[in-house]
Amino acid sequence: MGQMNAPYTLQYIDALLQHGSFTKAAKDLYISQPYLTQTIKKVEKELGTEIINRKSPHLQLTDAGKIYYQYLETIEEEGDFLKRKLAHYTDTLNPVIRIGILPSLATYLLPLALPTFMRDYPDTPLSINEDLPKTNELRVINQELDFYIGQNPESVSPSLITRDCGYQSYYAIIPSSSELYQPNRCMLTKGSIPIDQLLQQKLVLTTSGSAIRRQIDRLLQRYKLTPTIVLESSNIYTVAELAKKNAGVAFVPEGLVSESPTLAYNLYPVSHELISIEYFIAYSTTKTLTPTLQAFADTFIQEIQAHTLHHDLRG
């Protein structure tokens, strides 16, 4: 049905619906009114039905026209998607670097590393695909993405090469509603609260399958505890804010917390032997990195390590 002309046909129909007449639409499109009329008639002849209701005072789509319009929109969306996928291959001078990452992880990690690379390689475009870890992993394996950035690589497919980017420990956010809360203190002493006591509090956790949740679940199994989970979220930032507002105890990476004597919650450093977060960048074992891709990986690793390499927690 003339897919190659779909963008023009969609543009013509949009103009007709906007102006309500063939004459005004043709003028806006810088084409002749007879040409516009013949184009629409040609489409209607091909479809075997009218797509424009000419009897209406203001031109409107017929029911068949609405279906055809949706069809044209679908073609346009698929065309844009195809262009994005082919950009990596067709733009040989400055291929797009395609990155897969979990949305909440992107919020924290990408601002630490991407500005440096963008400064050094200003002509290299970046495409950020924020999705679930398994989805990103599969896309890298299928060469639909160049890199997968994640955390805790122990479950990553052997079809990927992973490179360590450093690690952080976790803090427990203990709100004032918890029996473990200590007033007039922000930072508590490391090792002063047994982990099983923390895990028996009301908990605000990330959803099952996340890197931190897998570690929490293993600890619950080790201590044979049945947790009281009051809320779950796929976003670690949401978990942290809910804990600060007295919803329950949460476990968050050290990069997400800061001391404040005016806030009514404690920060408790959890031993990295119990819970820790390891960042990595991965790519397919079958992929040969170009110099630019290699530079991106190296820059990312250097910048993340500079910000996240573990240091001794206070206390």
Secondary structure, 3 states (H helix, E strand, C coil): CCHHHHHHHHHHHHHHHHHCCHHHHHHHHCCCHHHHHHHHHHHHHHHCCCCEECCCCCCEECHHHHHHHHHHHHHHHHHHHHHHHHHHHHCCCCCCEEEEECHHHHHHHHHHHHHHHHHHCCCCCEEEEECCHHHHHHHHHCCCCCEEEEECHHHCCCCEEEEEEEEEEEEEEEECCCCCCCCCCCECCCCCCCHHHHHCCEEEEECCCCHHHHHHHHHHHHCCCCCEEEEEECCHHHHHHHHHCCCCEEEEEHHHCCCCCCCCEEEEEECCCCCEEEEEEEEECCCCCCHHHHHHHHHHHHHHHHHHCCCCCCC
